[in-house]
Amino acid sequence: MAKRKENRDKAQVELEKATEAGDAETMDKMNRRLVKVTSEHNDECKRLLKLMGIPFVDVSKLYLSSFDLRDNESLCTLDTFR
């Protein structure tokens, strides 16, 4: 966690420098590093994938399931969808 905060602080400093210099490319890059992904973002992505008909695996449901994935031969792998 400390490393993440350190990287975040560095990105914030770099963003301020890029803003002063007017460097749009670096500003965009640093802004992307400052974004925190929330469960809302994940839910929106899942909804979009579903609407587009793109299959995906909800890992949170797999993690909570009671069976061992290695022992279930009938379970599809992610390679199936590529």
C-alpha positions as CSV (number, residue, x, y, z in Angstrom):
1,M,0.0,0.0,0.0
2,A,2.8,2.4,0.8
3,K,4.4,1.7,-2.7
4,R,1.0,2.5,-4.3
5,K,0.7,5.8,-2.4
6,E,4.3,6.7,-3.4
7,N,3.6,6.0,-7.0
8,R,0.4,8.0,-6.8
9,D,2.2,10.9,-5.3
10,K,4.9,10.8,-8.0
11,A,2.2,10.8,-10.7
12,Q,0.5,13.8,-9.0
13,V,3.8,15.7,-9.1
14,E,4.4,14.8,-12.7
15,L,0.9,15.9,-13.6
16,E,1.5,19.3,-12.0
17,K,4.7,19.7,-13.9
18,A,3.1,18.6,-17.2
19,T,0.2,21.0,-16.6
20,E,2.6,23.9,-16.1
21,A,4.5,23.0,-19.2
22,G,1.3,22.4,-21.2
23,D,2.4,18.9,-22.2
24,A,-1.0,17.3,-23.1
25,E,0.4,13.8,-23.7
26,T,2.1,13.6,-20.3
27,M,-1.0,15.1,-18.6
28,D,-3.2,12.4,-20.1
29,K,-0.7,9.7,-19.0
30,M,-0.5,10.9,-15.4
31,N,-4.3,11.4,-15.2
32,R,-4.7,7.7,-16.1
33,R,-2.3,6.7,-13.3
34,L,-4.4,8.6,-10.8
35,V,-7.7,6.9,-11.6
36,K,-9.0,4.5,-8.9
37,V,-11.1,1.6,-10.3
38,T,-14.3,1.0,-8.3
39,S,-16.8,-1.8,-8.2
40,E,-19.1,0.6,-10.1
41,H,-16.6,0.7,-13.0
42,N,-16.4,-3.1,-13.0
43,D,-20.2,-3.5,-13.0
44,E,-20.5,-1.0,-15.9
45,C,-17.9,-3.0,-17.9
46,K,-19.7,-6.3,-17.2
47,R,-23.0,-4.7,-18.4
48,L,-21.4,-3.4,-21.6
49,L,-19.8,-6.8,-22.4
50,K,-23.1,-8.5,-21.8
51,L,-25.0,-6.0,-24.1
52,M,-22.4,-6.5,-26.8
53,G,-22.7,-10.3,-26.5
54,I,-19.1,-10.8,-25.4
55,P,-18.6,-13.7,-22.9
56,F,-16.7,-13.0,-19.8
57,V,-15.9,-14.8,-16.5
58,D,-17.0,-13.2,-13.3
59,V,-14.0,-14.1,-11.1
60,S,-15.6,-13.0,-7.9
61,K,-18.3,-15.6,-8.3
62,L,-15.6,-18.3,-9.2
63,Y,-13.6,-17.3,-6.1
64,L,-16.6,-17.7,-3.8
65,S,-17.7,-21.1,-5.3
66,S,-17.2,-24.1,-3.1
67,F,-15.6,-26.4,-5.7
68,D,-12.0,-26.6,-6.8
69,L,-11.6,-25.3,-10.4
70,R,-8.7,-27.7,-11.1
71,D,-10.8,-30.7,-10.4
72,N,-13.7,-29.7,-12.6
73,E,-12.8,-30.9,-16.1
74,S,-16.1,-29.6,-17.6
75,L,-15.3,-26.0,-16.7
76,C,-14.4,-23.8,-19.7
77,T,-11.1,-21.9,-19.5
78,L,-10.5,-18.3,-20.6
79,D,-8.8,-19.7,-23.7
80,T,-12.2,-20.9,-24.9
81,F,-13.3,-17.3,-25.5
82,R,-10.2,-16.1,-27.4
